């Protein structure tokens, strides 16, 4: 996967070519017609492939309205202690998975940074490994770990950690590459070893950014932990799946509301921490 980003000059050049390609000329009109036909063909083919019909849509909407009516009013039911335990388990899964992935991603980020690792072949190979791991979703890892270690939150923690290591390592590597060079060059000029250069010249600059990204991933993983629980990886997702199976929609609504409030509280707290570390825009 290419990591090339278009600069301002390339963007301006691309914008300049677009009017000429699709402008009010015979060639531009033909291109517009062909683009429209191609889009309509793709849209019709997709709807046909997914068997999307007006009858199915109306029936689905009617069924959804029935479920929503059954959700009101939300109720914790008799097993509300298990619900609270499930939410606590999901939070613990998200925190541990994020913590493990961020901890491992820090050295990997340094190894993948251009200004630290000068061996181009090693750095290129490591970046491609990052891309490969990023292509596998957390849910796939959760299914694999459920088979490997059994049902429960351990599978969820391992799935979150494995899925996030490569993503965080890539983000950390880009942050390290964008770090100010003068501090590192000053330490190197004073006779500091490469380890001291990384420790005192680069790490203090990127540590707040790294922590800010880790906090954001913690927020995201709190939501993801719910889905992982559905496939048996522990957490509140298992509680939701059980209640959907027996059609206790009022309890499902109660769990959803609790999860929304929990994620909102984490988002507010981590936002304050990020602004304190990185600074408000």
Backbone as numpy.savetxt, mean C-alpha at the origin, in Angstrom:
# Nx Ny Nz CAx CAy CAz Cx Cy Cz
10.81 -3.19 -14.26 9.96 -2.00 -14.26 10.84 -0.76 -14.26
10.56 0.11 -15.19 11.39 1.31 -15.28 11.04 2.30 -14.19
12.06 2.94 -13.66 11.84 3.94 -12.61 12.05 5.35 -13.15
12.09 5.48 -14.50 12.34 6.79 -15.10 11.13 7.67 -14.92
11.36 8.90 -14.51 10.29 9.90 -14.35 10.53 11.02 -15.36
9.45 11.46 -16.01 9.59 12.52 -17.00 9.87 13.85 -16.33
10.85 14.56 -16.87 11.15 15.88 -16.38 10.25 16.93 -17.00
10.35 18.19 -16.56 9.50 19.25 -17.11 9.65 19.40 -18.62
10.89 19.28 -19.12 11.10 19.44 -20.56 10.40 18.33 -21.34
10.47 17.10 -20.82 9.81 15.98 -21.51 8.30 16.13 -21.47
7.77 16.61 -20.33 6.32 16.80 -20.22 5.86 17.87 -21.21
6.60 18.98 -21.32 6.24 20.03 -22.26 6.30 19.51 -23.69
7.31 18.69 -24.00 7.42 18.14 -25.34 6.25 17.21 -25.65
5.86 16.40 -24.65 4.73 15.50 -24.84 3.43 16.27 -25.05
3.25 17.36 -24.27 2.05 18.19 -24.44 2.03 18.88 -25.79
3.20 19.23 -26.28 3.27 19.90 -27.58 2.94 18.94 -28.71
3.31 17.65 -28.55 3.03 16.69 -29.60 1.58 16.27 -29.65
0.88 16.32 -28.49 -0.50 15.85 -28.44 -1.43 16.64 -29.37
-1.41 18.00 -29.38 -2.30 18.71 -30.29 -2.01 18.40 -31.76
-0.72 18.18 -32.08 -0.40 17.87 -33.48 -0.93 16.50 -33.87
-0.88 15.55 -32.91 -1.32 14.20 -33.23 -2.84 14.10 -33.32
-3.56 14.81 -32.43 -5.01 14.72 -32.38 -5.68 16.04 -32.74
-4.97 16.91 -33.43 -5.49 18.22 -33.76 -6.47 18.18 -34.91
-6.98 19.38 -35.34 -7.99 19.46 -36.40 -7.37 19.27 -37.79
-6.72 18.17 -37.99 -6.16 17.82 -39.30 -6.76 16.49 -39.71
-6.71 16.14 -40.99 -7.25 14.83 -41.40 -6.65 13.67 -40.60
-5.35 13.72 -40.41 -4.70 12.65 -39.63 -5.19 12.65 -38.18
-5.34 13.87 -37.59 -5.81 13.96 -36.22 -7.24 13.45 -36.07
-8.11 13.76 -37.06 -9.49 13.29 -36.99 -9.56 11.77 -37.09
-8.74 11.19 -37.96 -8.70 9.73 -38.08 -8.24 9.09 -36.78
-7.21 9.70 -36.17 -6.71 9.15 -34.91 -7.76 9.24 -33.81
-8.52 10.34 -33.77 -9.57 10.46 -32.76 -10.65 9.41 -32.96
-11.03 9.18 -34.21 -12.06 8.17 -34.50 -11.55 6.77 -34.11
-10.30 6.48 -34.48 -9.74 5.17 -34.14 -9.64 4.98 -32.63
-9.24 6.05 -31.92 -9.15 5.96 -30.45 -10.53 5.73 -29.84
-11.55 6.43 -30.36 -12.90 6.23 -29.86 -13.43 4.84 -30.13
-13.18 4.31 -31.33 -13.62 2.96 -31.67 -12.92 1.93 -30.79
-11.61 2.14 -30.58 -10.86 1.20 -29.75 -11.38 1.20 -28.31
-11.69 2.39 -27.79 -12.20 2.47 -26.41 -13.57 1.80 -26.30
-14.47 2.06 -27.26 -15.79 1.44 -27.22 -15.70 -0.07 -27.35
-14.79 -0.53 -28.21 -14.60 -1.98 -28.37 -14.13 -2.61 -27.07
-13.16 -1.94 -26.44 -12.66 -2.46 -25.16 -13.76 -2.46 -24.11
-14.56 -1.39 -24.03 -15.62 -1.30 -23.03 -16.67 -2.37 -23.24
-17.13 -2.54 -24.47 -18.16 -3.55 -24.76 -17.63 -4.95 -24.50
-16.37 -5.19 -24.90 -15.77 -6.50 -24.67 -15.64 -6.81 -23.18
-15.28 -5.80 -22.39 -15.15 -6.01 -20.95 -16.50 -6.31 -20.32
-17.53 -5.55 -20.69 -18.87 -5.79 -20.15 -19.38 -7.18 -20.53
-19.09 -7.60 -21.77 -19.52 -8.93 -22.21 -18.75 -10.01 -21.45
-17.45 -9.81 -21.27 -16.63 -10.80 -20.58 -17.08 -10.99 -19.13
-17.46 -9.89 -18.48 -17.90 -9.96 -17.09 -19.39 -10.24 -16.95
-20.06 -10.46 -18.07 -21.50 -10.76 -18.06 -22.27 -9.68 -17.30
-21.99 -8.42 -17.64 -22.66 -7.29 -16.99 -23.94 -6.99 -17.77
-25.07 -7.16 -17.12 -26.36 -6.86 -17.73 -27.15 -5.95 -16.80
-28.13 -5.27 -17.36 -28.96 -4.37 -16.56 -29.73 -5.14 -15.50
-30.18 -6.35 -15.83 -30.92 -7.16 -14.86 -30.05 -7.52 -13.67
-28.82 -7.93 -13.93 -27.91 -8.28 -12.83 -27.62 -7.07 -11.95
-27.42 -5.92 -12.59 -27.13 -4.71 -11.82 -28.32 -4.33 -10.93
-29.55 -4.40 -11.47 -30.73 -4.05 -10.68 -30.95 -5.04 -9.55
-30.76 -6.33 -9.83 -30.91 -7.34 -8.78 -29.85 -7.16 -7.69
-28.62 -6.85 -8.11 -27.56 -6.63 -7.13 -27.83 -5.41 -6.26
-28.31 -4.34 -6.88 -28.62 -3.14 -6.11 -29.75 -3.41 -5.13
-30.75 -4.17 -5.57 -31.88 -4.50 -4.68 -31.40 -5.33 -3.50
-30.52 -6.31 -3.76 -29.98 -7.12 -2.66 -29.14 -6.30 -1.71
-28.38 -5.34 -2.26 -27.57 -4.47 -1.40 -28.44 -3.62 -0.49
-29.55 -3.13 -1.00 -30.45 -2.34 -0.18 -31.04 -3.16 0.96
-31.33 -4.45 0.69 -31.84 -5.32 1.74 -30.80 -5.49 2.84
-29.53 -5.70 2.45 -28.46 -5.86 3.44 -28.29 -4.59 4.27
-28.34 -3.43 3.61 -28.19 -2.16 4.34 -29.32 -1.97 5.34
-30.54 -2.34 4.95 -31.66 -2.22 5.88 -31.47 -3.14 7.08
-30.90 -4.33 6.86 -30.66 -5.26 7.97 -29.53 -4.79 8.87
-28.69 -3.91 8.39 -27.58 -3.40 9.19 -28.02 -2.33 10.19
-29.22 -1.81 10.02 -29.70 -0.71 10.86 -30.75 -1.26 11.82
-30.57 -1.02 13.14 -29.45 -0.32 13.78 -28.29 -1.28 14.04
-27.03 -0.79 14.03 -25.89 -1.65 14.35 -25.98 -2.17 15.78
-25.48 -3.38 15.98 -25.55 -3.98 17.32 -24.29 -4.78 17.58
-23.72 -4.68 18.79 -22.54 -5.48 19.11 -22.85 -6.94 19.34
-24.12 -7.27 19.58 -24.49 -8.66 19.85 -24.01 -9.11 21.23
-24.03 -10.42 21.42 -23.64 -10.97 22.71 -22.14 -11.23 22.80
-21.44 -11.26 21.66 -20.01 -11.59 21.63 -19.17 -10.34 21.42
-19.53 -9.24 22.06 -18.84 -7.98 21.81 -17.40 -8.01 22.35
-17.14 -8.85 23.35 -15.76 -8.97 23.85 -14.86 -9.56 22.77
-15.36 -10.54 22.03 -14.58 -11.12 20.95 -14.32 -10.09 19.85
-15.27 -9.20 19.63 -15.08 -8.15 18.63 -13.94 -7.23 19.02
-13.92 -6.82 20.28 -12.84 -5.95 20.76 -11.50 -6.67 20.71
-11.49 -7.95 21.04 -10.25 -8.72 20.95 -9.78 -8.82 19.50
-10.71 -8.98 18.57 -10.35 -9.07 17.15 -9.75 -7.77 16.65
-10.32 -6.62 17.08 -9.75 -5.34 16.67 -8.36 -5.15 17.25
-8.19 -5.52 18.52 -6.86 -5.43 19.14 -5.86 -6.34 18.43
-6.31 -7.50 18.01 -5.44 -8.43 17.29 -5.04 -7.86 15.93
-5.99 -7.24 15.24 -5.67 -6.63 13.94 -4.67 -5.49 14.10
-4.84 -4.67 15.15 -3.88 -3.59 15.39 -2.49 -4.14 15.70
-2.44 -5.21 16.49 -1.15 -5.81 16.82 -0.50 -6.39 15.57
-1.29 -7.03 14.71 -0.76 -7.57 13.46 -0.18 -6.47 12.59
-0.94 -5.39 12.45 -0.49 -4.28 11.60 0.78 -3.65 12.16
0.83 -3.46 13.49 2.00 -2.83 14.09 3.24 -3.71 13.96
3.11 -4.99 14.31 4.27 -5.88 14.25 4.75 -6.08 12.81
3.82 -6.27 11.89 4.20 -6.45 10.50 4.91 -5.23 9.94
4.38 -4.04 10.25 5.00 -2.81 9.77 6.36 -2.59 10.43
6.46 -2.87 11.73 7.72 -2.68 12.44 8.81 -3.59 11.88
8.48 -4.85 11.64 9.46 -5.79 11.11 9.90 -5.38 9.71
8.93 -5.01 8.86 9.27 -4.64 7.49 10.11 -3.36 7.46
9.76 -2.36 8.29 10.54 -1.12 8.30 11.95 -1.36 8.81
12.09 -2.23 9.80 13.41 -2.53 10.37 14.32 -3.19 9.33
13.77 -4.13 8.58 14.57 -4.82 7.56 14.80 -3.94 6.35
13.83 -3.05 6.05 13.93 -2.21 4.86 15.02 -1.15 4.97
15.40 -0.75 6.19 16.41 0.30 6.34 17.75 -0.13 5.73
18.35 -1.26 6.13 19.61 -1.65 5.48 19.44 -1.96 4.00
18.30 -2.54 3.62 18.07 -2.81 2.20 17.97 -1.51 1.40
17.40 -0.48 2.01 17.32 0.82 1.34 18.71 1.40 1.08
19.60 1.28 2.05 20.97 1.76 1.85 21.67 0.96 0.75
21.43 -0.36 0.72 22.06 -1.18 -0.31 21.51 -0.87 -1.70
20.28 -0.40 -1.77 19.68 -0.09 -3.06 19.84 1.34 -3.51
20.49 2.18 -2.69 20.67 3.60 -3.02 21.90 3.80 -3.90
21.77 4.63 -4.91 22.86 4.88 -5.86 24.05 5.55 -5.21
23.80 6.45 -4.26 24.90 7.19 -3.65 25.58 6.43 -2.53
25.10 5.23 -2.21 25.74 4.39 -1.19 26.37 3.15 -1.82
25.58 2.43 -2.60 26.07 1.21 -3.25 26.54 1.55 -4.66
27.82 1.55 -4.86 28.40 1.93 -6.16 28.46 0.78 -7.14
28.26 -0.45 -6.68 28.26 -1.61 -7.57 26.93 -1.63 -8.34
26.99 -1.24 -9.60 25.77 -1.08 -10.40 25.03 -2.40 -10.56
25.75 -3.49 -10.82 25.10 -4.79 -11.04 24.36 -5.24 -9.79
25.00 -5.10 -8.62 24.35 -5.51 -7.37 23.13 -4.65 -7.11
23.27 -3.33 -7.28 22.15 -2.43 -7.01 21.00 -2.70 -7.96
21.30 -2.90 -9.24 20.26 -3.17 -10.23 19.53 -4.48 -9.90
20.29 -5.51 -9.54 19.68 -6.80 -9.20 18.79 -6.67 -7.97
19.27 -5.93 -6.96 18.47 -5.75 -5.75 17.18 -4.99 -6.04
17.28 -3.96 -6.87 16.06 -3.19 -7.22 15.05 -4.07 -7.95
15.53 -4.97 -8.83 14.61 -5.85 -9.54 13.96 -6.86 -8.58
14.71 -7.27 -7.55 14.11 -8.14 -6.53 13.00 -7.38 -5.80
13.26 -6.10 -5.49 12.22 -5.27 -4.88 10.97 -5.25 -5.75
11.16 -5.05 -7.05 10.02 -4.98 -7.97 9.25 -6.29 -7.99
10.00 -7.41 -7.95 9.33 -8.70 -7.96 8.48 -8.93 -6.72
9.01 -8.59 -5.55 8.24 -8.76 -4.32 7.06 -7.81 -4.28
7.23 -6.60 -4.83 6.13 -5.63 -4.83 4.97 -6.10 -5.69
5.23 -7.00 -6.62 4.17 -7.49 -7.50 3.27 -8.53 -6.86
3.61 -9.01 -5.65 2.80 -10.02 -4.96 2.02 -9.33 -3.85
0.71 -9.47 -3.88 -0.15 -8.78 -2.92 -0.10 -9.44 -1.55
-0.46 -8.66 -0.53 -0.49 -9.19 0.84 -1.40 -10.41 0.96
-2.51 -10.39 0.23 -3.46 -11.50 0.34 -2.83 -12.80 -0.14
-2.01 -12.73 -1.18 -1.33 -13.93 -1.68 -0.35 -14.44 -0.63
0.40 -13.53 -0.03 1.33 -13.93 1.03 0.56 -14.54 2.21
-0.59 -13.95 2.54 -1.38 -14.48 3.67 -1.83 -15.91 3.39
-2.31 -16.18 2.18 -2.73 -17.54 1.83 -1.55 -18.51 1.93
-0.36 -18.06 1.47 0.81 -18.92 1.53 1.22 -19.19 2.98
1.22 -18.15 3.81 1.64 -18.32 5.20 0.62 -19.10 6.03
-0.67 -18.99 5.67 -1.68 -19.79 6.37 -1.41 -21.28 6.14
-1.01 -21.61 4.92 -0.64 -23.01 4.64 0.66 -23.39 5.32
1.58 -22.43 5.49 2.90 -22.74 6.03 2.90 -22.83 7.55
2.29 -21.85 8.23 2.36 -21.79 9.70 1.02 -22.03 10.36
-0.05 -22.17 9.57 -1.36 -22.43 10.14 -2.17 -21.17 10.32
-3.42 -21.34 10.72 -4.32 -20.22 10.94 -3.87 -19.38 12.12
-4.19 -18.09 12.09 -3.89 -17.24 13.22 -3.14 -15.98 12.84
-2.90 -15.11 13.81 -2.29 -13.81 13.52 -0.84 -13.89 13.06
-0.13 -14.98 13.38 1.26 -15.09 12.92 1.34 -15.04 11.41
0.41 -15.72 10.74 0.38 -15.68 9.28 0.13 -14.26 8.78
-0.73 -13.52 9.47 -1.00 -12.14 9.08 0.20 -11.24 9.26
0.91 -11.39 10.38 2.11 -10.58 10.62 3.16 -10.85 9.54
3.39 -12.11 9.24 4.39 -12.47 8.23 3.98 -11.97 6.85
2.69 -12.03 6.54 2.23 -11.55 5.22 2.43 -10.05 5.09
2.07 -9.30 6.11 2.25 -7.84 6.07 3.72 -7.48 5.96
4.56 -8.14 6.76 5.98 -7.83 6.75 6.59 -8.16 5.40
6.29 -9.33 4.85 6.88 -9.74 3.58 6.45 -8.83 2.44
5.18 -8.44 2.43 4.68 -7.60 1.34 5.24 -6.18 1.41
5.53 -5.68 2.61 5.94 -4.28 2.77 7.45 -4.07 2.73
8.24 -5.11 2.93 9.69 -4.94 2.98 10.20 -4.31 1.68
9.81 -4.89 0.55 10.33 -4.41 -0.73 9.83 -3.00 -1.04
8.56 -2.72 -0.71 8.01 -1.39 -0.99 8.73 -0.33 -0.17
8.88 -0.58 1.13 9.56 0.38 1.99 11.03 0.51 1.61
11.68 -0.60 1.25 13.09 -0.54 0.86 13.27 0.35 -0.37
12.37 0.26 -1.32 12.46 1.11 -2.51 12.25 2.58 -2.15
11.25 2.85 -1.31 11.00 4.22 -0.89 12.18 4.78 -0.10
12.73 3.96 0.80 13.87 4.40 1.59 15.08 4.66 0.70
15.30 3.80 -0.30 16.43 4.00 -1.20 16.32 5.32 -1.96
15.10 5.66 -2.39 14.91 6.93 -3.09 15.12 8.11 -2.15
14.70 7.97 -0.89 14.93 9.05 0.07 16.42 9.23 0.33
17.16 8.13 0.42 18.61 8.21 0.64 19.30 8.85 -0.54
18.85 8.54 -1.74 19.46 9.13 -2.94 19.21 10.63 -3.02
18.10 11.09 -2.45 17.77 12.51 -2.49 18.32 13.28 -1.29
19.07 12.62 -0.42 19.62 13.29 0.76 20.69 14.31 0.34
20.83 15.36 1.14 21.85 16.38 0.88 23.24 15.76 0.97
24.07 16.03 -0.05 25.38 15.40 -0.11 26.45 16.11 0.72
26.24 17.36 1.03 27.31 18.13 1.68 27.68 17.55 3.04
26.68 17.12 3.81 26.99 16.55 5.12 27.83 15.28 4.99
27.42 14.40 4.07 28.17 13.16 3.88 29.57 13.44 3.36
29.68 14.39 2.43 31.01 14.72 1.89 31.90 15.34 2.95
31.33 16.13 3.88 32.12 16.73 4.94 32.68 15.68 5.88
31.86 14.68 6.23 32.33 13.62 7.11 33.39 12.78 6.41
33.19 12.49 5.12 34.18 11.72 4.38 35.49 12.48 4.25
35.40 13.81 4.04 36.61 14.62 3.92 37.39 14.69 5.24
36.67 14.55 6.36 37.34 14.57 7.66 37.95 13.23 8.02
37.83 12.26 7.12 38.43 10.95 7.35 37.47 9.92 7.88
36.17 10.22 7.84 35.18 9.27 8.34 35.05 8.06 7.43
34.80 6.91 8.02 34.61 5.68 7.25 33.24 5.70 6.57
33.02 4.83 5.57 31.70 4.77 4.94 30.56 4.53 5.93
30.85 3.75 6.99 29.82 3.52 8.00 29.47 4.81 8.74
30.48 5.58 9.08 30.24 6.86 9.77 29.53 7.84 8.84
29.87 7.80 7.56 29.20 8.68 6.60 27.71 8.38 6.56
27.37 7.08 6.51 25.96 6.71 6.48 25.27 7.03 7.81
25.99 6.77 8.92 25.38 6.96 10.24 25.14 8.42 10.57
26.12 9.30 10.28 26.02 10.70 10.69 25.77 11.67 9.53
26.03 11.22 8.31 25.85 12.11 7.18 24.53 11.95 6.46
23.99 10.71 6.44 22.78 10.43 5.67 21.60 10.08 6.57
21.81 9.18 7.52 20.70 8.69 8.35 19.94 9.79 9.09
20.61 10.80 9.70 19.84 11.85 10.37 18.91 12.61 9.43
19.28 12.71 8.15 18.43 13.42 7.20 17.20 12.60 6.81
17.37 11.30 6.63 16.28 10.47 6.10 15.48 9.76 7.17
15.97 9.74 8.42 15.25 9.02 9.48 13.82 9.55 9.68
13.58 10.87 9.72 12.18 11.33 9.86 11.31 10.90 8.69
11.87 10.92 7.49 11.09 10.49 6.31 10.78 9.01 6.40
11.77 8.22 6.82 11.54 6.78 6.96 10.45 6.50 7.98
10.52 7.17 9.12 9.52 6.96 10.16 8.14 7.42 9.69
8.09 8.53 8.95 6.81 9.00 8.43 6.18 8.00 7.48
6.97 7.40 6.59 6.44 6.37 5.69 6.00 5.14 6.46
6.76 4.76 7.48 6.38 3.59 8.28 5.04 3.83 8.98
4.81 5.04 9.48 3.53 5.36 10.11 2.38 5.29 9.11
2.63 5.78 7.90 1.59 5.70 6.87 1.27 4.24 6.56
2.29 3.41 6.46 2.06 1.99 6.16 1.32 1.32 7.32
1.56 1.77 8.55 0.83 1.23 9.70 -0.67 1.52 9.55
-1.01 2.74 9.13 -2.41 3.06 8.88 -3.01 2.14 7.84
-2.29 2.00 6.71 -2.79 1.17 5.62 -2.92 -0.29 6.03
-1.94 -0.77 6.78 -1.96 -2.17 7.18 -3.04 -2.47 8.20
-3.48 -1.46 8.95 -4.60 -1.67 9.87 -5.85 -2.04 9.09
-6.05 -1.39 7.94 -7.17 -1.76 7.08 -6.93 -3.12 6.42
-5.69 -3.35 5.97 -5.38 -4.61 5.29 -5.54 -5.80 6.22
-5.24 -5.61 7.51 -5.34 -6.72 8.46 -6.77 -7.26 8.53
-7.76 -6.42 8.26 -9.15 -6.88 8.25 -9.37 -7.89 7.13
-8.83 -7.59 5.94 -9.01 -8.49 4.80 -8.23 -9.78 5.03
-7.04 -9.67 5.60 -6.23 -10.87 5.82 -6.93 -11.83 6.78
-7.70 -11.28 7.72 -8.41 -12.14 8.65 -9.47 -12.99 7.98
-10.01 -12.52 6.86 -11.05 -13.27 6.16 -10.51 -14.59 5.64
-9.21 -14.62 5.25 -8.63 -15.85 4.72 -7.98 -16.69 5.81
-8.20 -16.32 7.08 -7.71 -17.13 8.17 -6.45 -16.64 8.83
-6.03 -15.39 8.52 -4.78 -14.86 9.08 -5.02 -14.08 10.36
-6.09 -14.35 11.07 -6.34 -13.71 12.35 -6.93 -12.33 12.23
-7.22 -11.73 13.37 -7.75 -10.38 13.39 -9.26 -10.31 13.28
-9.76 -9.09 13.14 -11.19 -8.85 13.13 -11.86 -9.38 11.87
-11.07 -9.61 10.82 -11.64 -10.12 9.58 -12.33 -11.46 9.78
-11.79 -12.29 10.66 -12.42 -13.58 10.94 -13.79 -13.38 11.59
-13.89 -12.38 12.48 -15.17 -12.09 13.11 -16.20 -11.62 12.08
-15.74 -10.78 11.14 -16.66 -10.30 10.10 -17.12 -11.46 9.22
-16.18 -12.33 8.82 -16.54 -13.45 7.95 -17.54 -14.38 8.61
-17.36 -14.64 9.89 -18.29 -15.53 10.61 -19.69 -14.93 10.67
-19.78 -13.63 10.91 -21.10 -12.99 11.01 -21.77 -12.83 9.65
-20.98 -12.65 8.60 -21.57 -12.61 7.27 -22.12 -13.99 6.91
-21.41 -15.02 7.32 -21.85 -16.39 7.00 -23.20 -16.71 7.63
-23.46 -16.21 8.84 -24.75 -16.49 9.50 -25.72 -15.32 9.35
-25.33 -14.31 8.53 -26.20 -13.18 8.19 -26.57 -12.32 9.39
-25.62 -12.10 10.29 -25.83 -11.16 11.39 -25.35 -9.77 10.92
-26.14 -9.15 10.06 -25.70 -7.92 9.41 -25.62 -6.74 10.38
-26.42 -6.75 11.44 -26.33 -5.65 12.40 -24.99 -5.67 13.12
-24.47 -6.88 13.41 -23.16 -6.98 14.05 -22.04 -6.65 13.07
-22.22 -7.01 11.81 -21.25 -6.63 10.78 -21.13 -5.11 10.69
-22.28 -4.43 10.73 -22.27 -2.97 10.68 -21.55 -2.38 11.89
-21.77 -2.98 13.06 -21.10 -2.49 14.27 -19.59 -2.64 14.15
-19.12 -3.78 13.63 -17.68 -4.00 13.46 -17.10 -3.01 12.46
-17.82 -2.76 11.38 -17.33 -1.82 10.37 -17.19 -0.42 10.96
-18.18 -0.01 11.74 -18.11 1.31 12.37 -16.91 1.39 13.31
-16.68 0.34 14.10 -15.53 0.33 15.01 -14.22 0.41 14.23
-14.13 -0.31 13.11 -12.90 -0.28 12.31 -12.68 1.10 11.71
-13.75 1.74 11.25 -13.61 3.09 10.68 -13.12 4.06 11.75
-13.70 3.98 12.95 -13.26 4.86 14.04 -11.81 4.58 14.44
-11.43 3.30 14.46 -10.05 2.94 14.82 -9.06 3.48 13.81
-9.34 3.28 12.52 -8.45 3.77 11.46 -8.38 5.29 11.49
-9.52 5.95 11.74 -9.53 7.41 11.80 -8.66 7.91 12.96
-8.74 7.24 14.11 -7.92 7.64 15.26 -6.43 7.44 14.97
-6.09 6.32 14.32 -4.68 6.07 13.97 -4.21 7.10 12.95
-5.06 7.41 12.00 -4.69 8.40 10.98 -4.44 9.76 11.62
-5.26 10.15 12.57 -5.09 11.45 13.24 -3.80 11.48 14.05
-3.56 10.42 14.83 -2.36 10.38 15.66 -1.09 10.33 14.82
-1.06 9.46 13.82 0.14 9.36 12.99 0.35 10.62 12.15
-0.73 11.28 11.77 -0.59 12.54 11.05 0.09 13.60 11.90
-0.29 13.67 13.17 0.36 14.62 14.07 1.84 14.28 14.25
2.14 13.00 14.37 3.55 12.59 14.52 4.34 12.92 13.27
3.77 12.64 12.09 4.48 12.93 10.83 4.73 14.42 10.67
3.72 15.22 10.99 3.91 16.67 10.86 4.98 17.18 11.81
5.08 16.56 12.98 6.10 16.97 13.94 7.50 16.56 13.46
7.57 15.39 12.81 8.87 14.89 12.36 9.32 15.57 11.07
8.42 15.63 10.10 8.79 16.11 8.77 8.49 17.60 8.60
7.47 18.08 9.32 7.09 19.48 9.19 5.84 19.61 8.33
5.04 20.61 8.63 3.82 20.84 7.88 4.15 21.50 6.56
3.39 21.14 5.53 3.59 21.76 4.22 2.94 23.13 4.20
